[in-house]
Amino acid sequence: MRVLVLTSGGIDSTTCLGMAVEKYGKENVVAMSVSYGQKHSKEIEASKEVAKYYDVEYIYINLADIFKYSDCSLLEHSDKDIPHDTYANQIKETDGEPVSTYVPFRNGLFLSTAASVAIAKDCSVIYYGAHSDDAAGSAYPDCSVEFNKAISEAIYVGSGKSVKVEAPFVQLNKKDIVKEGLKINVPYHLTWSCYEGKDKPCGKCGTCIDREKAFELNGVVDPLLK
């Protein structure tokens, strides 16, 4: 069996990639990263380094044009500031609406693209790293259990029942993901999560805060902070 892993260069998707290599062998794994017009390229660079580490086939696809109509704060053309606050506080401010760093239907577009590539590459499984922390409060609705169930069914039917989608962390949180990754020596030192593209993580955006906490709860220090 062959598997395609959507990889962003962050800790969630990198853990997915490590698990896929452990389960299927590197010769049966394809890593795919997607540009969506983000403000920096560090996560794409990280995804390339992670794929090189695992010695798997790597595919890069640019979908930036699709998102040029959005004013999401992560996008290069947006003049919105990236929030320096926890997701919990951001959700309070949005009153149940997605946070400003939600790229509209990004996972839906990524997974649809991945399905097409998976069929061409003879992959019968797609892995992606959606987890419960991101889905909480509808911050990122395309990370929810409901979304995963719907998109999985659509891709399975639309692929002629040849491709299944697996989100192994969809009911887990980031602490649980890091715990699993540490067991299989995932190269977290090669990953990048920060929404800022500076030399070091800002430590203030929602994803930086969650990442640092996830490592702390596992009794270790984030390798990017050493």
N, C-alpha and C positions, 0 to 999 in steps of 0.2 A: 504494500500500500504506500502511496505517495501523498505527501501533505504540503500544502502551501500555508505559510505563516505570514500574516500581516505584521510587519515590524516597523515601529516608529523610532526605535533607538532608546526608548524608555524602559523602565524596569519591568512593567507588566508584559509587554510584547516580547521582551528579551527572555523573560522567564518562560513564556509560551514556546519560544524558539528552542530554548534549552531542553524543555520537556519533549518537544517533537523529535529532536535529535536523539535523545535518550530512548524514546519509544520506537522510532522508525528507522534510525540510522541516518547519518548525514547525507548519504547518497540518495535518500528518498525524500529530502526536504528542500523546498524552495522558499527563500525569504523574499518578500516583496515590500518595498517601502514606497510611499506615495507623497509627493509634494502637493500641498493645497494652497500655496501662496503665502506661507507663514513668514513672519518677520525675520527669521534667521534660518541658517542651514545646518546648525549644529546637530539637530536631531537626525537629519538625513545622513550626515557624516558619521554619527554614532551608529546608525543602523548598518552602514557599510562596514564599519570596523567589527561590529558584532557578527555579521555574516562571514567576514573573513576569518574571525576567530573560530567559528564553528565549521569553516570550510564547506559552506553550502552554496548552491546556486543563488545568485542575487539578481533581482529585477527591480528597476526603478521606473516609476511612472509619474508623470506630471499632470495633475488635474486642476491646476491653479485657475484656469479660465472659468471653470464651473463656479468658483467661489468669488469671482470678481464683483458680483452684485451684493455680496454680504458686507456688513460693517462690523463683523466680529473683531474684537480687539486683538486677536492673534494674527490677523492678516496684515500683510505688508502695506497695503493701500489704506488701511484704517488709521485714523488719527486718534482713536480711543486709547487711553492708557490701560495697560494690563493691571488688573486689581492686585494690590498687595494686601491680601487678607485671606483668612481661612474660607473654605467653601461654605462652611456652616453660616458664617456671617454674610457671605454673598447671597446665599439662598434666602436669608431673612429679608434682605434688601429687595430681592426680585419678587418676593411674595409668590413663590411657587413656579415662576417662569424660569427658563434656562438662564444660566449665568452668561456674562458677556464674552467668555472664552469658549462658548459653545459654537462650533463651526456647523452651520445648518446641514443636518442629515449627513454628516461626514462619514459615519460608519456605514450608513446605507450605501453611499456611493463607493466607498472603499471595498465593501464586501461584494457589491455587484460587479465591480471591476475585477476583483479577485476571483469571482466565480468564472468569468470569461477566461481568465488566464489559467485557472485550475483545469478547466476542461481541455484547453490547448496543451497543457503540460502533463496531462494524464494524472492529475492529483484528485483524489476522491474525498479529501478532507481539507477544510480551511480552519485554521486556528486564528483567533484574535483575542486581545487581552482585556475586554470589557470586565469591569468589576463593580461590586455593590456600592463602594464609596462614591464613584462617579455618578451612579444612577440615583443616589439619595436625593430626595427633595426635587426630583426632576431637573437637577443641575445639567445633566447630560442625558436626555431621554433616550438617545440611541445607544445607551449602555445598559438599559434595563432588561430584566428577564422577559418582559412582554415583547419588547422589540426583538430580542434575540430569537424568541420562539417564532415570531412572524417572519423575520428575514430568513431564518433557517428553512422554514417550510417553503417559502417562495423560491429560494435558490435550489432546494432539493427538487421541487416540481419543475422549475424552469430549466434545470440542467438535464432533464430527462431522467431524474432520480439517480444521477451519477455523482453528485457532489453534496456533501453534508457540511454544515457549519458547526464548529464546536467552540464554545466560550468557556473554558475550564474554570474561570474565576468569576463567572457572572453572579454567583451567590457568595463569594468570598470578598474580604477586604484587602487592602494593600499590605497590612501586617501579615496576613496569611500567605500572600503571594511571595513576599520576601522570605518567609519561613520555608516555603517549598523550594525557592531558588537557591537558598543557602545549602540545602541538602545536596543539590546537584552541581554546586560550584558555578553558578551562573556568573559571568564576568561583569558584575555590576560596575566595576571601575571604568568600563568602556561606554556605559550608558549616559544618557543626558535626558533630564526631565524638565528643567527650568524653562519657563516661557520667554525668558530673556536670553539673548544670544551673546552674553559676555564671556570673559575667560573663566569665571567661576559662577556657580549657581547664586542667584540673588538671595535665596533663603527667605523671601518674603511673599512670593506668589503662592497661590493655592497648592499647586503641584509640588513646589519645593517643601512647603510645610508638611504636606501629607507624606512625602518621601522620607524626610528626615525622621518623622515620628515613627514610620513603619520600621525603619532600621533600629531605632531606639527601643521599640517594643520587643524586638528580637534580641536585645542585649548586645548589639554591635553598632559601630559607627559607620555611617554612609561613607564609602571609600572616596567619594568626591569631596568630602569635608575634612579628610585627614591631612 
